[in-house]
Amino acid sequence: MKSEKGFTLIEVMITIAIVALIAAAVYNAYFSSLEAWNYNKARLEVQRVQDLTHRWISRYARQADYINPSYSGNKLYLEYLDQTGTRQKIAFGRENTTEDYLYLYNINDNTNRKITDLKFTELSFDYRENLIIVNAEIKNSNDNSNYKFTSFINPRLVEITTP
């Protein structure tokens, strides 16, 4: 018998099958991790908006001596004295009552500033037991999910006037 060197057809087919299984596993792992990364990225964005909302409201609420949680169609209205002794009047809320971004309204100079880049589907304010309570629902446009949160903010001043 002659000694031939090379691969048989069965050896080649087994090798192709093994390589195909490994490629399928790598492909599946890649797309599963990509899906998990996108999910976590969307959650992180929502949590960032929640943190921004809390920080912006807290910043002004700490100085407030007058609080109206139901100002002009469900906006949070705050008054405080700034460093120069000037009375500042601001409000937090949405332009549109159905679905919109969170805005900071400067009542003194009639301007507004968009704070968040995700829309709020629900936003309400309350003031009780010396706490500002923010109930909100954020719509995540990346995966069309809604994320609800409640934030409690302590104004820190003892003498607070409400309507």
C-alpha positions as CSV (number, residue, x, y, z in Angstrom):
1,M,0.0,0.0,0.0
2,K,1.0,3.4,-0.8
3,S,1.3,6.0,2.0
4,E,-0.6,9.1,1.1
5,K,-0.4,12.3,3.0
6,G,-3.4,14.6,3.5
7,F,-6.9,14.8,5.1
8,T,-9.8,12.6,4.4
9,L,-13.2,14.1,3.6
10,I,-14.6,13.1,7.0
11,E,-11.7,14.8,8.8
12,V,-12.3,18.0,6.9
13,M,-16.1,17.9,7.6
14,I,-15.5,17.3,11.3
15,T,-13.0,20.3,11.4
16,I,-15.5,22.5,9.6
17,A,-18.3,21.5,12.1
18,I,-16.1,22.2,15.1
19,V,-15.1,25.6,13.7
20,A,-18.8,26.4,12.9
21,L,-19.7,25.6,16.5
22,I,-17.0,27.8,17.9
23,A,-18.0,30.6,15.6
24,A,-21.6,30.3,16.6
25,A,-20.7,30.4,20.3
26,V,-18.5,33.5,19.8
27,Y,-21.2,35.2,17.7
28,N,-23.9,34.5,20.4
29,A,-21.6,35.7,23.2
30,Y,-20.8,38.9,21.3
31,F,-24.4,39.8,20.6
32,S,-25.5,38.9,24.1
33,S,-22.9,41.1,25.6
34,L,-23.8,43.9,23.2
35,E,-27.5,43.6,24.3
36,A,-26.5,43.8,28.0
37,W,-24.3,46.8,27.3
38,N,-27.1,48.6,25.6
39,Y,-29.5,47.8,28.4
40,N,-27.0,49.1,31.0
41,K,-26.3,52.2,29.0
42,A,-30.0,53.0,28.9
43,R,-30.4,52.4,32.6
44,L,-27.3,54.6,33.3
45,E,-28.8,57.4,31.2
46,V,-32.1,57.3,33.2
47,Q,-30.2,57.3,36.5
48,R,-28.1,60.3,35.3
49,V,-31.3,62.2,34.6
50,Q,-32.7,61.3,38.0
51,D,-29.5,62.5,39.6
52,L,-29.6,65.8,37.6
53,T,-33.2,66.4,38.6
54,H,-32.4,65.9,42.3
55,R,-29.3,68.0,42.2
56,W,-30.8,71.0,40.4
57,I,-33.9,71.1,42.6
58,S,-31.8,70.6,45.8
59,R,-29.4,73.4,44.8
60,Y,-32.2,76.0,44.9
61,A,-34.4,74.3,47.5
62,R,-31.7,74.6,50.1
63,Q,-31.9,78.4,49.8
64,A,-35.7,78.7,49.5
65,D,-37.8,80.5,52.0
66,Y,-41.0,80.3,49.9
67,I,-42.2,77.0,48.3
68,N,-45.3,76.4,46.1
69,P,-45.4,72.8,44.8
70,S,-48.5,73.4,42.6
71,Y,-47.5,76.6,40.8
72,S,-48.9,77.4,37.3
73,G,-50.0,73.9,36.2
74,N,-47.9,71.6,38.4
75,K,-44.6,73.4,38.6
76,L,-42.4,73.7,41.7
77,Y,-42.0,77.4,42.5
78,L,-39.2,78.6,44.8
79,E,-38.2,82.0,46.1
80,Y,-34.9,82.8,47.8
81,L,-32.5,85.7,48.5
82,D,-29.3,85.4,46.5
83,Q,-25.9,86.5,47.7
84,T,-26.6,90.1,46.7
85,G,-29.8,90.2,48.7
86,T,-32.0,90.1,45.5
87,R,-35.2,88.1,45.7
88,Q,-34.9,85.3,43.1
89,K,-38.0,83.5,41.7
90,I,-37.6,80.3,39.9
91,A,-39.7,77.3,39.0
92,F,-39.1,73.7,37.9
93,G,-41.5,71.8,35.5
94,R,-42.4,70.9,32.0
95,E,-43.6,73.0,29.1
96,N,-46.0,70.4,28.0
97,T,-48.1,68.5,30.5
98,T,-48.1,65.2,28.6
99,E,-44.5,64.5,27.8
100,D,-41.6,66.9,27.9
101,Y,-38.2,67.7,29.3
102,L,-37.5,69.2,32.8
103,Y,-36.9,73.0,32.6
104,L,-35.7,75.6,35.1
105,Y,-37.7,78.7,34.7
106,N,-36.2,82.0,35.9
107,I,-39.3,84.1,36.6
108,N,-37.2,87.3,37.2
109,D,-35.8,87.6,33.7
110,N,-38.5,85.4,32.0
111,T,-36.0,82.7,30.7
112,N,-36.0,79.0,30.8
113,R,-33.3,76.3,30.6
114,K,-33.7,72.7,29.6
115,I,-32.1,70.5,32.4
116,T,-32.6,67.0,31.1
117,D,-32.3,65.3,27.7
118,L,-34.8,62.6,28.4
119,K,-38.5,63.3,28.6
120,F,-40.7,63.1,31.6
121,T,-44.1,61.4,31.1
122,E,-45.2,62.2,34.7
123,L,-43.9,64.9,37.0
124,S,-45.5,66.1,40.2
125,F,-44.3,68.1,43.3
126,D,-45.5,68.1,46.9
127,Y,-44.4,69.8,50.1
128,R,-45.1,68.1,53.4
129,E,-43.3,67.4,56.6
130,N,-40.6,69.9,55.6
131,L,-39.7,67.9,52.5
132,I,-40.1,68.6,48.8
133,I,-41.3,65.4,47.2
134,V,-40.7,64.9,43.5
135,N,-42.6,62.0,41.8
136,A,-41.5,61.5,38.3
137,E,-41.6,59.0,35.4
138,I,-38.9,59.3,32.8
139,K,-39.3,57.9,29.3
140,N,-36.2,56.2,28.0
141,S,-36.2,56.8,24.3
142,N,-33.5,54.1,23.7
143,D,-35.6,51.2,24.7
144,N,-39.1,52.8,25.1
145,S,-39.3,51.9,28.8
146,N,-40.5,54.1,31.6
147,Y,-38.6,54.6,34.9
148,K,-40.4,55.9,38.0
149,F,-38.7,57.5,40.9
150,T,-39.5,59.5,44.0
151,S,-37.0,62.0,45.3
152,F,-37.1,63.7,48.8
153,I,-35.4,67.1,49.1
154,N,-34.8,68.8,52.4
155,P,-35.0,72.6,52.0
156,R,-32.9,73.1,55.1
157,L,-34.4,76.4,56.2
158,V,-36.5,76.4,59.3
159,E,-38.9,79.2,58.3
160,I,-40.6,78.2,55.0
161,T,-43.7,79.9,53.7
162,T,-46.2,78.0,51.5
163,P,-49.3,79.2,49.8
